[in-house]
Amino acid sequence: MRNIFFPLFLVLVLLGFNASAIKKIQGKVIGNGAGIANATVSNLSGSRSAATNRAGEYTIILDDSDQELRFQAPGYLSKRLSIGTKSILNVKLIIDPSAAKKLAKEEIARNKAKNMIRIRGIAIKDPGMRTLEGDPSADIAAYNVITTGSPGVMVSEARTILSKPAVSRMQIRRIERNEFRSASNTESYKPIQENGFIAPNKTPLSTFSIDVDAAAYSNVRRYLNNGALPPKDAVRIEEMVNYFNYDYPQPGGNDPVNIGTEIAAAPWNPQHKLVKISLQARRINTASLPAANLVFLIDVSGSMAESNKLPLLISSFKLLTDQLRPNDHVAIVVYAGRTELVLPSTPGSAKTTIKDTLDKLMAGGGTAGGKGLEMAYKVAAENFIKKGNNRIILATDGDFNVGASSDQEMERLIEEKRKSGIFLTVLGYGMGNIKDSKMETLADKGNGNYAYIDNISEARKVLINEFGGTLFTVAKDVKLQVEFNPSKVQAYRLIGYENRLLADEDFNNDRKDAGDMGAGHTVTAFYEVIPFGVKSGFTPFIDPLKYQKYEVIASNNGSPEMLMVKLRYKQPDGHQSKLLQKAVLDTNSPFDKASEHFRFAAAVAEFGLLLRQSEYKRDANYEQVIRMAQAAKGKDTEGYRAEFINLVKSAALLAKDLLSIENTNKFNEKN
């Protein structure tokens, strides 16, 4: 009896833990009889949040300890509700007349002299003005930059608001002539063709550019916290792995980068091996960093009006302003339908002046990103600091619609300007229309990095905790080339880095651009390896050749080496690369004997395989990812690894719901 009771008790405990770890709440946010789009629903700490869809509906994943929800929307009074035992929570928000009046006065004063369009709700005597609907006879008018970021407030509601003496503002946004901006999802991601297994006897070299971007992870987190699984192409596994700091050994000697390697069994396919290649850039104390010449290039177009865009952006840049030293300088360039220098280069000691300028920014109009970039590079060049950190920090949702806007046009512009020694950091904001592919392209071509800011905690991580890595480059054009020994390796596969692959000849070509590493940055890359002699369905059989013999030649005297890692980098102001290399011996190590960093990074990679529904995931599953990550969580001072474990739990719940829906649909189709 005792033998039966204990396993049963253990199962009940585990089931209770999994059930209480997270919970899902759904509902609708209503204002004046209609659903409010892009309202923010969050727990009280702000660590979990979701945005409503066009109909005002939301789904949010919470920790079991969360007992209240906060509901917020621009132009409305916020509201808190107790959750209790409910799984469905609907709420009605009340319009905030004082906030609407204040916003209207500020924006009308700011935009009075700018191009005007007519919007239903305000009378005007000028018959030459046109309406959004294109009816010049209608008794309506408004300014080009009038926006609150609340697309859930409809025309009828705006007319009601404007009829009140205390409110003189119409809460509606314009995108193009005769159009309203839809709250539908127009996010764009570059398609990813997952790397497959390659035979080293045919292709012994694997060459790619390093990637220190971590935007994909915070974007995936945003999807999961909003109660949805991310699109496959939003999941870049290398960026998810590189989101975390692994505290690898510091470089020795004069080189700013150190190479590390480790081999263990692949957790999702133990017959295969997992090879980890790690790079650690030298840490530099903030006080010792060179003087910075920064240009904040800020998108203030109409698409930035939502609360998780410009308001969050301003808060983020205030955090960065607090980190500036007296010898640092900042200029601020903004762009919408036109471009403007709103703050000339100002010393970092004038923090109040910088913050006051940020507080005055408001959103509206088109998005002339190309012109904004040109002005930012011009301002940065005029204030160039020799041997300093000259950098543009572009903050946008990437939704360019005026002037140069295609990825190809932007690439040419950035490639031309980067020769001046000015680097580019790209910070992405918002949801619904974020142009991830465009922002990634800008950062890649501009000798810079790309981060996605989904909340103020992420802004703190990128702009405070990783200040040196984000803003100061220690090695540029960093490339890796790995040569595999065919007597040890039957096939290999690079996990991730699909959009960073290079031709083998590019490795020695110093004219070929590659990724950069900032102070303290780490880079981790995994190869999944099929050992020689292991039967695998991933290595298809090919008939023997007629005119040449297939032969595996063992390397020098049966070398125990599995592979050779080569790295090239340039100094930040250099033009000639330096070569580093390291031979890696073949080992047979079980996964649970690998280092803590190896095991946690592998858990993140396996999570990426699951989210991408990879054909190579084999035995990967969410429960295994959770176990691996919990066992390798380590010190976790900032709580990022604990947050990851909660995200995996959320994803497991969402994937289970999706599977249930798919099974129901299949059943209905059959019956």
Salt bridges, closest charged atoms under 4 A:
ASP63 OD1 - ARG48 NH2 3.14
GLU68 OE2 - ARG80 NH2 3.09
GLU107 OE1 - ARG169 NH1 3.19
GLU133 OE1 - ARG120 NH2 3.76
GLU187 OE2 - ARG222 NH1 2.90
GLU194 OE2 - ARG493 NH1 3.70
ASP211 OD1 - ARG500 NH2 3.04
ASP213 OD2 - ARG500 NH2 3.19
GLU239 OE2 - ARG236 NE 2.76
ASP247 OD1 - ARG283 NH2 2.70
ASP255 OD1 - LYS578 NZ 2.86
GLU306 OE2 - ARG173 NH2 3.02
GLU306 OE1 - LYS309 NZ 3.97
ASP322 OD1 - LYS355 NZ 2.66
ASP328 OD1 - ARG325 NH2 2.88
GLU340 OE1 - ARG338 NH2 3.83
ASP359 OD1 - LYS318 NZ 2.60
GLU382 OE2 - LYS378 NZ 2.69
ASP397 OD2 - LYS309 NZ 2.92
ASP399 OD2 - ARG181 NH1 3.44
GLU415 OE2 - LYS445 NZ 3.76
ASP436 OD2 - ARG236 NH1 2.66
GLU440 OE2 - ARG236 NE 3.62
ASP444 OD1 - ARG500 NH2 2.57
ASP454 OD1 - ARG221 NH2 2.64
GLU458 OE1 - ARG221 NH2 2.92
GLU466 OE2 - LYS461 NZ 2.64
ASP477 OD2 - LYS570 NZ 2.91
ASP513 OD2 - ARG418 NH1 3.42
GLU528 OE2 - HIS272 ND1 2.78
GLU528 OE1 - ARG493 NE 3.94
ASP573 OD2 - LYS387 NZ 2.84
ASP586 OD1 - LYS273 NZ 2.76
GLU643 OE1 - ARG221 NH1 3.15
ASP657 OD2 - LYS24 NZ 2.32
